[in-house]
């Protein structure tokens, strides 16, 4: 084994420490990556009476977003609640109804994919771009709020049922878009305080908001909300300025 004198040992120790410090030094680099995200969205599309017999007319369209219970399964699962359920029961709507399915059981809605789907449907059908309506329940209600925040000039009106709300971004929502909120005061899944807080915030900022707060009703407030006939008359009467 080599025999180092004290000075040589000191030099070696210093060199080791300097080298080790250089190797563990933090770094900041710049980079860029173009990402691609694909989504497979199955959907139901309802055409109202008169669509085929009036080829020169344009119609409104309702984008309906279901809750978590209908995610990731069969498309037929959508017929368990909301407008799709009413359609299979024979309900007639005065506008088209687009009801996509979230393909992921445990993931949130992909809002960018939803807008791509909606734009494609609008492009290929006789739809009045000033009469695009939005509604959702539970997880779909949360997605409806997010769409209103991200695409404030897209929708003519919105109805949200028991959804979580992005209160800090309330001022991003279009002030000219009428909103109707529904929630049960006994909701144990998404507390009614979510809607209470958002409605209070929006009203304090001068937004046009209706609030139906059901007493003694739990998370399934959509049962009453979507059987409110006035809701569809109200939606059909809205048009973007």
C-alpha positions, 0 to 999 in steps of 0.5 A: 500500500502506498505510503503518503506523507501528511501533506499528500493526504491532505491534498487528496482529501481536498481533491476528493471533497471538491470532486464530490461537491461538483458531482452533487451540485444542483442544476437547472435546465430548460426543455420542451415536449409536445404531448398528445393525449387521446380519449375514446368517448362513447356517447348518445346523441338525441335529435329532437322532433322536427330536426329532419323535417326542417332542414333549414332550421338550426337547433340548440344542444345540451351537453349532459355529463353523468356522475361517477356511478356511470363511468367506465362501464357500458354506455347503457349505464347512462340511462340510469339517471338524468336526461338519458334516463328520461329519453328512454322513458319517452321524454321529448326535448326541444334541442339535441342532447349529447351525452358522452360517457367518461371511460375512466371509472376513477378519473375526472372528466377530460374537459379538453376531450369533451370540447373536441367532441362537442365541437365535432358534433356542432360542426357536423349538425345543424346547431346554433352556436349561440344555443349550447347548454351545459349540465352535469350531476355529481362528478359531471357537475364538477366538470360542468363548473370546470368547463364554464371556467375554462371556456367562458364564451362557449355556453348559453346557460348552465345547470349544475346538480350537486357538483364540487365548485371551483370557488376561487375561479368564480370570476372567470365564469361569463357574467352573461351566462345564466346558471341554475344550481341544485343540491340536497341539504343532506348530501353526504358525498358532496356537501351542500356547502359547495353549492352554498358557497359558490352561489353566494360568491357569484351573487355577490359579484352580480351573476344571474344565479338560481338556486334550488336547495332541497330540504331532506334530500341526499346526494341523489338530488338529480332525481328531482332536479332533472324532472323539473320541467321548468329547467328545460323551458328555461334552458331553451329560452337562453341564447348568447348575446 
